[in-house]
């Protein structure tokens, strides 16, 4: 079992297949984290043990 957090730009339909496989899924919107800076969101996910699922191509820009 894994813990996933869906970013605000992730398709909410991705949740059900993950939960059907027994994973824990939450969303940035549910946790009132919408608009949180990428750096802060990454730190929250790391602290909570969640993997972030995002469609934000800028999130992976390690040079920024």
mmCIF file of the N, C-alpha and C atoms, coordinates in Angstrom:
data_MODEL
# 
_entry.id   MODEL 
# 
loop_
_atom_site.group_PDB 
_atom_site.id 
_atom_site.type_symbol 
_atom_site.label_atom_id 
_atom_site.label_alt_id 
_atom_site.label_comp_id 
_atom_site.label_asym_id 
_atom_site.label_entity_id 
_atom_site.label_seq_id 
_atom_site.pdbx_PDB_ins_code 
_atom_site.Cartn_x 
_atom_site.Cartn_y 
_atom_site.Cartn_z 
_atom_site.occupancy 
_atom_site.B_iso_or_equiv 
_atom_site.pdbx_formal_charge 
_atom_site.auth_seq_id 
_atom_site.auth_comp_id 
_atom_site.auth_asym_id 
_atom_site.auth_atom_id 
_atom_site.pdbx_PDB_model_num 
ATOM 1   N N  . UNK A 1 1  ? 0.839   -1.178 0.000   1.00 0.00 ? 1  UNK A N  1 
ATOM 2   C CA . UNK A 1 1  ? 0.000   0.000  0.000   1.00 0.00 ? 1  UNK A CA 1 
ATOM 3   C C  . UNK A 1 1  ? 0.885   1.243  0.000   1.00 0.00 ? 1  UNK A C  1 
ATOM 4   N N  . UNK A 1 2  ? 0.499   2.203  -0.842  1.00 0.00 ? 2  UNK A N  1 
ATOM 5   C CA . UNK A 1 2  ? 1.223   3.468  -0.935  1.00 0.00 ? 2  UNK A CA 1 
ATOM 6   C C  . UNK A 1 2  ? 0.282   4.615  -0.594  1.00 0.00 ? 2  UNK A C  1 
ATOM 7   N N  . UNK A 1 3  ? 0.865   5.753  -0.282  1.00 0.00 ? 3  UNK A N  1 
ATOM 8   C CA . UNK A 1 3  ? 0.100   6.963  0.010   1.00 0.00 ? 3  UNK A CA 1 
ATOM 9   C C  . UNK A 1 3  ? 0.361   7.976  -1.099  1.00 0.00 ? 3  UNK A C  1 
ATOM 10  N N  . UNK A 1 4  ? -0.711  8.435  -1.725  1.00 0.00 ? 4  UNK A N  1 
ATOM 11  C CA . UNK A 1 4  ? -0.608  9.385  -2.823  1.00 0.00 ? 4  UNK A CA 1 
ATOM 12  C C  . UNK A 1 4  ? -1.389  10.647 -2.501  1.00 0.00 ? 4  UNK A C  1 
ATOM 13  N N  . UNK A 1 5  ? -0.843  11.776 -2.950  1.00 0.00 ? 5  UNK A N  1 
ATOM 14  C CA . UNK A 1 5  ? -1.538  13.052 -2.865  1.00 0.00 ? 5  UNK A CA 1 
ATOM 15  C C  . UNK A 1 5  ? -1.685  13.555 -4.299  1.00 0.00 ? 5  UNK A C  1 
ATOM 16  N N  . UNK A 1 6  ? -2.934  13.798 -4.729  1.00 0.00 ? 6  UNK A N  1 
ATOM 17  C CA . UNK A 1 6  ? -3.191  14.315 -6.058  1.00 0.00 ? 6  UNK A CA 1 
ATOM 18  C C  . UNK A 1 6  ? -3.101  15.836 -6.033  1.00 0.00 ? 6  UNK A C  1 
ATOM 19  N N  . UNK A 1 7  ? -2.269  16.362 -6.906  1.00 0.00 ? 7  UNK A N  1 
ATOM 20  C CA . UNK A 1 7  ? -2.116  17.807 -7.012  1.00 0.00 ? 7  UNK A CA 1 
ATOM 21  C C  . UNK A 1 7  ? -3.400  18.406 -7.594  1.00 0.00 ? 7  UNK A C  1 
ATOM 22  N N  . UNK A 1 8  ? -3.538  19.712 -7.484  1.00 0.00 ? 8  UNK A N  1 
ATOM 23  C CA . UNK A 1 8  ? -4.761  20.368 -7.938  1.00 0.00 ? 8  UNK A CA 1 
ATOM 24  C C  . UNK A 1 8  ? -4.973  20.250 -9.441  1.00 0.00 ? 8  UNK A C  1 
ATOM 25  N N  . UNK A 1 9  ? -3.917  19.992 -10.208 1.00 0.00 ? 9  UNK A N  1 
ATOM 26  C CA . UNK A 1 9  ? -4.056  19.858 -11.653 1.00 0.00 ? 9  UNK A CA 1 
ATOM 27  C C  . UNK A 1 9  ? -4.175  18.399 -12.099 1.00 0.00 ? 9  UNK A C  1 
ATOM 28  N N  . UNK A 1 10 ? -4.161  17.476 -11.172 1.00 0.00 ? 10 UNK A N  1 
ATOM 29  C CA . UNK A 1 10 ? -4.295  16.050 -11.500 1.00 0.00 ? 10 UNK A CA 1 
ATOM 30  C C  . UNK A 1 10 ? -5.776  15.716 -11.696 1.00 0.00 ? 10 UNK A C  1 
ATOM 31  N N  . UNK A 1 11 ? -6.032  14.859 -12.632 1.00 0.00 ? 11 UNK A N  1 
ATOM 32  C CA . UNK A 1 11 ? -7.406  14.452 -12.929 1.00 0.00 ? 11 UNK A CA 1 
ATOM 33  C C  . UNK A 1 11 ? -7.972  13.685 -11.739 1.00 0.00 ? 11 UNK A C  1 
ATOM 34  N N  . UNK A 1 12 ? -9.072  14.143 -11.169 1.00 0.00 ? 12 UNK A N  1 
ATOM 35  C CA . UNK A 1 12 ? -9.635  13.463 -9.992  1.00 0.00 ? 12 UNK A CA 1 
ATOM 36  C C  . UNK A 1 12 ? -10.073 12.024 -10.277 1.00 0.00 ? 12 UNK A C  1 
ATOM 37  N N  . UNK A 1 13 ? -10.233 11.680 -11.551 1.00 0.00 ? 13 UNK A N  1 
ATOM 38  C CA . UNK A 1 13 ? -10.607 10.304 -11.904 1.00 0.00 ? 13 UNK A CA 1 
ATOM 39  C C  . UNK A 1 13 ? -9.471  9.327  -11.641 1.00 0.00 ? 13 UNK A C  1 
ATOM 40  N N  . UNK A 1 14 ? -8.266  9.826  -11.400 1.00 0.00 ? 14 UNK A N  1 
ATOM 41  C CA . UNK A 1 14 ? -7.123  8.956  -11.104 1.00 0.00 ? 14 UNK A CA 1 
ATOM 42  C C  . UNK A 1 14 ? -7.245  8.357  -9.700  1.00 0.00 ? 14 UNK A C  1 
ATOM 43  N N  . UNK A 1 15 ? -8.070  8.950  -8.876  1.00 0.00 ? 15 UNK A N  1 
ATOM 44  C CA . UNK A 1 15 ? -8.191  8.518  -7.484  1.00 0.00 ? 15 UNK A CA 1 
ATOM 45  C C  . UNK A 1 15 ? -8.761  7.099  -7.357  1.00 0.00 ? 15 UNK A C  1 
ATOM 46  N N  . UNK A 1 16 ? -9.869  6.857  -8.014  1.00 0.00 ? 16 UNK A N  1 
ATOM 47  C CA . UNK A 1 16 ? -10.580 5.591  -7.842  1.00 0.00 ? 16 UNK A CA 1 
ATOM 48  C C  . UNK A 1 16 ? -9.727  4.361  -8.171  1.00 0.00 ? 16 UNK A C  1 
ATOM 49  N N  . UNK A 1 17 ? -9.019  4.339  -9.302  1.00 0.00 ? 17 UNK A N  1 
ATOM 50  C CA . UNK A 1 17 ? -8.197  3.143  -9.578  1.00 0.00 ? 17 UNK A CA 1 
ATOM 51  C C  . UNK A 1 17 ? -7.121  2.906  -8.515  1.00 0.00 ? 17 UNK A C  1 
ATOM 52  N N  . UNK A 1 18 ? -6.575  3.981  -7.971  1.00 0.00 ? 18 UNK A N  1 
ATOM 53  C CA . UNK A 1 18 ? -5.557  3.836  -6.920  1.00 0.00 ? 18 UNK A CA 1 
ATOM 54  C C  . UNK A 1 18 ? -6.175  3.276  -5.644  1.00 0.00 ? 18 UNK A C  1 
ATOM 55  N N  . UNK A 1 19 ? -7.329  3.811  -5.267  1.00 0.00 ? 19 UNK A N  1 
ATOM 56  C CA . UNK A 1 19 ? -8.003  3.319  -4.070  1.00 0.00 ? 19 UNK A CA 1 
ATOM 57  C C  . UNK A 1 19 ? -8.481  1.883  -4.256  1.00 0.00 ? 19 UNK A C  1 
ATOM 58  N N  . UNK A 1 20 ? -8.903  1.545  -5.472  1.00 0.00 ? 20 UNK A N  1 
ATOM 59  C CA . UNK A 1 20 ? -9.328  0.170  -5.750  1.00 0.00 ? 20 UNK A CA 1 
ATOM 60  C C  . UNK A 1 20 ? -8.196  -0.836 -5.548  1.00 0.00 ? 20 UNK A C  1 
ATOM 61  N N  . UNK A 1 21 ? -6.966  -0.360 -5.681  1.00 0.00 ? 21 UNK A N  1 
ATOM 62  C CA . UNK A 1 21 ? -5.796  -1.211 -5.468  1.00 0.00 ? 21 UNK A CA 1 
ATOM 63  C C  . UNK A 1 21 ? -5.324  -1.190 -4.015  1.00 0.00 ? 21 UNK A C  1 
ATOM 64  N N  . UNK A 1 22 ? -6.076  -0.489 -3.157  1.00 0.00 ? 22 UNK A N  1 
ATOM 65  C CA . UNK A 1 22 ? -5.762  -0.481 -1.730  1.00 0.00 ? 22 UNK A CA 1 
ATOM 66  C C  . UNK A 1 22 ? -4.879  0.662  -1.264  1.00 0.00 ? 22 UNK A C  1 
ATOM 67  N N  . UNK A 1 23 ? -4.601  1.627  -2.153  1.00 0.00 ? 23 UNK A N  1 
ATOM 68  C CA . UNK A 1 23 ? -3.746  2.746  -1.781  1.00 0.00 ? 23 UNK A CA 1 
ATOM 69  C C  . UNK A 1 23 ? -4.547  3.844  -1.082  1.00 0.00 ? 23 UNK A C  1 
ATOM 70  N N  . UNK A 1 24 ? -3.862  4.622  -0.280  1.00 0.00 ? 24 UNK A N  1 
ATOM 71  C CA . UNK A 1 24 ? -4.462  5.776  0.380   1.00 0.00 ? 24 UNK A CA 1 
ATOM 72  C C  . UNK A 1 24 ? -4.271  6.977  -0.544  1.00 0.00 ? 24 UNK A C  1 
ATOM 73  N N  . UNK A 1 25 ? -5.360  7.674  -0.832  1.00 0.00 ? 25 UNK A N  1 
ATOM 74  C CA . UNK A 1 25 ? -5.292  8.813  -1.743  1.00 0.00 ? 25 UNK A CA 1 
ATOM 75  C C  . UNK A 1 25 ? -5.985  10.013 -1.108  1.00 0.00 ? 25 UNK A C  1 
ATOM 76  N N  . UNK A 1 26 ? -5.306  11.145 -1.145  1.00 0.00 ? 26 UNK A N  1 
ATOM 77  C CA . UNK A 1 26 ? -5.878  12.407 -0.707  1.00 0.00 ? 26 UNK A CA 1 
ATOM 78  C C  . UNK A 1 26 ? -5.591  13.437 -1.793  1.00 0.00 ? 26 UNK A C  1 
ATOM 79  N N  . UNK A 1 27 ? -6.175  14.598 -1.683  1.00 0.00 ? 27 UNK A N  1 
ATOM 80  C CA . UNK A 1 27 ? -5.932  15.626 -2.685  1.00 0.00 ? 27 UNK A CA 1 
ATOM 81  C C  . UNK A 1 27 ? -5.465  16.920 -2.024  1.00 0.00 ? 27 UNK A C  1 
ATOM 82  N N  . UNK A 1 28 ? -4.758  17.697 -2.808  1.00 0.00 ? 28 UNK A N  1 
ATOM 83  C CA . UNK A 1 28 ? -4.302  19.005 -2.352  1.00 0.00 ? 28 UNK A CA 1 
ATOM 84  C C  . UNK A 1 28 ? -5.510  19.865 -1.984  1.00 0.00 ? 28 UNK A C  1 
ATOM 85  N N  . UNK A 1 29 ? -6.568  19.780 -2.779  1.00 0.00 ? 29 UNK A N  1 
ATOM 86  C CA . UNK A 1 29 ? -7.772  20.581 -2.513  1.00 0.00 ? 29 UNK A CA 1 
ATOM 87  C C  . UNK A 1 29 ? -8.422  20.185 -1.188  1.00 0.00 ? 29 UNK A C  1 
ATOM 88  N N  . UNK A 1 30 ? -8.527  18.891 -0.913  1.00 0.00 ? 30 UNK A N  1 
ATOM 89  C CA . UNK A 1 30 ? -9.124  18.421 0.342   1.00 0.00 ? 30 UNK A CA 1 
ATOM 90  C C  . UNK A 1 30 ? -8.376  18.949 1.559   1.00 0.00 ? 30 UNK A C  1 
ATOM 91  N N  . UNK A 1 31 ? -7.083  19.078 1.408   1.00 0.00 ? 31 UNK A N  1 
ATOM 92  C CA . UNK A 1 31 ? -6.246  19.522 2.525   1.00 0.00 ? 31 UNK A CA 1 
ATOM 93  C C  . UNK A 1 31 ? -6.035  21.031 2.526   1.00 0.00 ? 31 UNK A C  1 
ATOM 94  N N  . UNK A 1 32 ? -6.783  21.714 1.651   1.00 0.00 ? 32 UNK A N  1 
ATOM 95  C CA . UNK A 1 32 ? -6.699  23.171 1.540   1.00 0.00 ? 32 UNK A CA 1 
ATOM 96  C C  . UNK A 1 32 ? -5.277  23.651 1.283   1.00 0.00 ? 32 UNK A C  1 
ATOM 97  N N  . UNK A 1 33 ? -4.587  22.925 0.387   1.00 0.00 ? 33 UNK A N  1 
ATOM 98  C CA . UNK A 1 33 ? -3.215  23.270 0.024   1.00 0.00 ? 33 UNK A CA 1 
ATOM 99  C C  . UNK A 1 33 ? -3.125  23.837 -1.389  1.00 0.00 ? 33 UNK A C  1 
ATOM 100 N N  . UNK A 1 34 ? -4.261  24.076 -2.029  1.00 0.00 ? 34 UNK A N  1 
ATOM 101 C CA . UNK A 1 34 ? -4.249  24.627 -3.388  1.00 0.00 ? 34 UNK A CA 1 
ATOM 102 C C  . UNK A 1 34 ? -3.485  25.942 -3.400  1.00 0.00 ? 34 UNK A C  1 
ATOM 103 N N  . UNK A 1 35 ? -2.621  26.093 -4.386  1.00 0.00 ? 35 UNK A N  1 
ATOM 104 C CA . UNK A 1 35 ? -1.822  27.304 -4.497  1.00 0.00 ? 35 UNK A CA 1 
ATOM 105 C C  . UNK A 1 35 ? -0.527  27.284 -3.713  1.00 0.00 ? 35 UNK A C  1 
ATOM 106 N N  . UNK A 1 36 ? -0.280  26.199 -2.994  1.00 0.00 ? 36 UNK A N  1 
ATOM 107 C CA . UNK A 1 36 ? 0.962   26.084 -2.218  1.00 0.00 ? 36 UNK A CA 1 
ATOM 108 C C  . UNK A 1 36 ? 2.158   26.020 -3.163  1.00 0.00 ? 36 UNK A C  1 
ATOM 109 N N  . UNK A 1 37 ? 3.210   26.710 -2.847  1.00 0.00 ? 37 UNK A N  1 
ATOM 110 C CA . UNK A 1 37 ? 4.416   26.696 -3.683  1.00 0.00 ? 37 UNK A CA 1 
ATOM 111 C C  . UNK A 1 37 ? 4.974   25.277 -3.764  1.00 0.00 ? 37 UNK A C  1 
ATOM 112 N N  . UNK A 1 38 ? 5.525   24.951 -4.940  1.00 0.00 ? 38 UNK A N  1 
ATOM 113 C CA . UNK A 1 38 ? 6.033   23.600 -5.189  1.00 0.00 ? 38 UNK A CA 1 
ATOM 114 C C  . UNK A 1 38 ? 6.991   23.127 -4.100  1.00 0.00 ? 38 UNK A C  1 
ATOM 115 N N  . UNK A 1 39 ? 7.912   23.981 -3.712  1.00 0.00 ? 39 UNK A N  1 
ATOM 116 C CA . UNK A 1 39 ? 8.905   23.623 -2.690  1.00 0.00 ? 39 UNK A CA 1 
ATOM 117 C C  . UNK A 1 39 ? 8.220   23.238 -1.379  1.00 0.00 ? 39 UNK A C  1 
ATOM 118 N N  . UNK A 1 40 ? 7.228   24.004 -0.983  1.00 0.00 ? 40 UNK A N  1 
ATOM 119 C CA . UNK A 1 40 ? 6.520   23.727 0.268   1.00 0.00 ? 40 UNK A CA 1 
ATOM 120 C C  . UNK A 1 40 ? 5.676   22.459 0.156   1.00 0.00 ? 40 UNK A C  1 
ATOM 121 N N  . UNK A 1 41 ? 5.034   22.274 -0.987  1.00 0.00 ? 41 UNK A N  1 
ATOM 122 C CA . UNK A 1 41 ? 4.226   21.079 -1.199  1.00 0.00 ? 41 UNK A CA 1 
ATOM 123 C C  . UNK A 1 41 ? 5.099   19.822 -1.182  1.00 0.00 ? 41 UNK A C  1 
ATOM 124 N N  . UNK A 1 42 ? 6.259   19.904 -1.786  1.00 0.00 ? 42 UNK A N  1 
ATOM 125 C CA . UNK A 1 42 ? 7.188   18.767 -1.770  1.00 0.00 ? 42 UNK A CA 1 
ATOM 126 C C  . UNK A 1 42 ? 7.612   18.443 -0.333  1.00 0.00 ? 42 UNK A C  1 
ATOM 127 N N  . UNK A 1 43 ? 7.863   19.455 0.460   1.00 0.00 ? 43 UNK A N  1 
ATOM 128 C CA . UNK A 1 43 ? 8.264   19.243 1.853   1.00 0.00 ? 43 UNK A CA 1 
ATOM 129 C C  . UNK A 1 43 ? 7.125   18.605 2.657   1.00 0.00 ? 43 UNK A C  1 
ATOM 130 N N  . UNK A 1 44 ? 5.894   19.036 2.407   1.00 0.00 ? 44 UNK A N  1 
ATOM 131 C CA . UNK A 1 44 ? 4.734   18.457 3.096   1.00 0.00 ? 44 UNK A CA 1 
ATOM 132 C C  . UNK A 1 44 ? 4.596   16.986 2.740   1.00 0.00 ? 44 UNK A C  1 
ATOM 133 N N  . UNK A 1 45 ? 4.692   16.670 1.449   1.00 0.00 ? 45 UNK A N  1 
ATOM 134 C CA . UNK A 1 45 ? 4.569   15.277 1.011   1.00 0.00 ? 45 UNK A CA 1 
ATOM 135 C C  . UNK A 1 45 ? 5.665   14.412 1.619   1.00 0.00 ? 45 UNK A C  1 
ATOM 136 N N  . UNK A 1 46 ? 6.866   14.917 1.638   1.00 0.00 ? 46 UNK A N  1 
ATOM 137 C CA . UNK A 1 46 ? 7.982   14.173 2.214   1.00 0.00 ? 46 UNK A CA 1 
ATOM 138 C C  . UNK A 1 46 ? 7.751   13.917 3.704   1.00 0.00 ? 46 UNK A C  1 
ATOM 139 N N  . UNK A 1 47 ? 7.353   14.938 4.418   1.00 0.00 ? 47 UNK A N  1 
ATOM 140 C CA . UNK A 1 47 ? 7.103   14.822 5.860   1.00 0.00 ? 47 UNK A CA 1 
ATOM 141 C C  . UNK A 1 47 ? 5.985   13.825 6.161   1.00 0.00 ? 47 UNK A C  1 
ATOM 142 N N  . UNK A 1 48 ? 4.938   13.825 5.324   1.00 0.00 ? 48 UNK A N  1 
ATOM 143 C CA . UNK A 1 48 ? 3.785   12.952 5.553   1.00 0.00 ? 48 UNK A CA 1 
ATOM 144 C C  . UNK A 1 48 ? 3.940   11.560 4.947   1.00 0.00 ? 48 UNK A C  1 
ATOM 145 N N  . UNK A 1 49 ? 4.982   11.364 4.135   1.00 0.00 ? 49 UNK A N  1 
ATOM 146 C CA . UNK A 1 49 ? 5.192   10.062 3.508   1.00 0.00 ? 49 UNK A CA 1 
ATOM 147 C C  . UNK A 1 49 ? 4.302   9.817  2.303   1.00 0.00 ? 49 UNK A C  1 
ATOM 148 N N  . UNK A 1 50 ? 3.887   10.880 1.629   1.00 0.00 ? 50 UNK A N  1 
ATOM 149 C CA . UNK A 1 50 ? 3.042   10.777 0.436   1.00 0.00 ? 50 UNK A CA 1 
ATOM 150 C C  . UNK A 1 50 ? 3.858   11.010 -0.825  1.00 0.00 ? 50 UNK A C  1 
ATOM 151 N N  . UNK A 1 51 ? 3.484   10.326 -1.881  1.00 0.00 ? 51 UNK A N  1 
ATOM 152 C CA . UNK A 1 51 ? 4.021   10.598 -3.210  1.00 0.00 ? 51 UNK A CA 1 
ATOM 153 C C  . UNK A 1 51 ? 3.045   11.528 -3.901  1.00 0.00 ? 51 UNK A C  1 
ATOM 154 N N  . UNK A 1 52 ? 3.561   12.586 -4.496  1.00 0.00 ? 52 UNK A N  1 
ATOM 155 C CA . UNK A 1 52 ? 2.713   13.557 -5.171  1.00 0.00 ? 52 UNK A CA 1 
ATOM 156 C C  . UNK A 1 52 ? 2.501   13.138 -6.617  1.00 0.00 ? 52 UNK A C  1 
ATOM 157 N N  . UNK A 1 53 ? 1.248   13.146 -7.042  1.00 0.00 ? 53 UNK A N  1 
ATOM 158 C CA . UNK A 1 53 ? 0.918   12.920 -8.442  1.00 0.00 ? 53 UNK A CA 1 
ATOM 159 C C  . UNK A 1 53 ? 0.491   14.266 -9.006  1.00 0.00 ? 53 UNK A C  1 
ATOM 160 N N  . UNK A 1 54 ? 1.237   14.749 -9.985  1.00 0.00 ? 54 UNK A N  1 
ATOM 161 C CA . UNK A 1 54 ? 0.977   16.066 -10.545 1.00 0.00 ? 54 UNK A CA 1 
ATOM 162 C C  . UNK A 1 54 ? 1.132   16.042 -12.059 1.00 0.00 ? 54 UNK A C  1 
ATOM 163 N N  . UNK A 1 55 ? 0.436   16.938 -12.720 1.00 0.00 ? 55 UNK A N  1 
ATOM 164 C CA . UNK A 1 55 ? 0.589   17.138 -14.161 1.00 0.00 ? 55 UNK A CA 1 
ATOM 165 C C  . UNK A 1 55 ? 1.377   18.414 -14.422 1.00 0.00 ? 55 UNK A C  1 
ATOM 166 N N  . UNK A 1 56 ? 1.929   19.001 -13.382 1.00 0.00 ? 56 UNK A N  1 
ATOM 167 C CA . UNK A 1 56 ? 2.694   20.242 -13.456 1.00 0.00 ? 56 UNK A CA 1 
ATOM 168 C C  . UNK A 1 56 ? 4.096   19.936 -13.965 1.00 0.00 ? 56 UNK A C  1 
ATOM 169 N N  . UNK A 1 57 ? 4.355   20.274 -15.226 1.00 0.00 ? 57 UNK A N  1 
ATOM 170 C CA . UNK A 1 57 ? 5.673   19.986 -15.804 1.00 0.00 ? 57 UNK A CA 1 
ATOM 171 C C  . UNK A 1 57 ? 6.776   20.816 -15.164 1.00 0.00 ? 57 UNK A C  1 
ATOM 172 N N  . UNK A 1 58 ? 6.434   21.951 -14.603 1.00 0.00 ? 58 UNK A N  1 
ATOM 173 C CA . UNK A 1 58 ? 7.435   22.799 -13.950 1.00 0.00 ? 58 UNK A CA 1 
ATOM 174 C C  . UNK A 1 58 ? 7.885   22.242 -12.610 1.00 0.00 ? 58 UNK A C  1 
ATOM 175 N N  . UNK A 1 59 ? 7.097   21.367 -12.024 1.00 0.00 ? 59 UNK A N  1 
ATOM 176 C CA . UNK A 1 59 ? 7.429   20.820 -10.713 1.00 0.00 ? 59 UNK A CA 1 
ATOM 177 C C  . UNK A 1 59 ? 8.734   20.035 -10.743 1.00 0.00 ? 59 UNK A C  1 
ATOM 178 N N  . UNK A 1 60 ? 9.007   19.400 -11.842 1.00 0.00 ? 60 UNK A N  1 
ATOM 179 C CA . UNK A 1 60 ? 10.193  18.546 -11.958 1.00 0.00 ? 60 UNK A CA 1 
ATOM 180 C C  . UNK A 1 60 ? 11.434  19.318 -12.390 1.00 0.00 ? 60 UNK A C  1 
ATOM 181 N N  . UNK A 1 61 ? 11.348  20.608 -12.548 1.00 0.00 ? 61 UNK A N  1 
ATOM 182 C CA . UNK A 1 61 ? 12.491  21.403 -12.970 1.00 0.00 ? 61 UNK A CA 1 
ATOM 183 C C  . UNK A 1 61 ? 13.458  21.589 -11.806 1.00 0.00 ? 61 UNK A C  1 
ATOM 184 N N  . UNK A 1 62 ? 14.427  20.716 -11.719 1.00 0.00 ? 62 UNK A N  1 
ATOM 185 C CA . UNK A 1 62 ? 15.367  20.740 -10.590 1.00 0.00 ? 62 UNK A CA 1 
ATOM 186 C C  . UNK A 1 62 ? 16.333  21.921 -10.639 1.00 0.00 ? 62 UNK A C  1 
ATOM 187 N N  . UNK A 1 63 ? 16.431  22.579 -11.767 1.00 0.00 ? 63 UNK A N  1 
ATOM 188 C CA . UNK A 1 63 ? 17.335  23.724 -11.886 1.00 0.00 ? 63 UNK A CA 1 
ATOM 189 C C  . UNK A 1 63 ? 16.718  24.994 -11.330 1.00 0.00 ? 63 UNK A C  1 
ATOM 190 N N  . UNK A 1 64 ? 15.422  24.979 -11.105 1.00 0.00 ? 64 UNK A N  1 
ATOM 191 C CA . UNK A 1 64 ? 14.726  26.175 -10.613 1.00 0.00 ? 64 UNK A CA 1 
ATOM 192 C C  . UNK A 1 64 ? 14.812  26.242 -9.110  1.00 0.00 ? 64 UNK A C  1 
# 
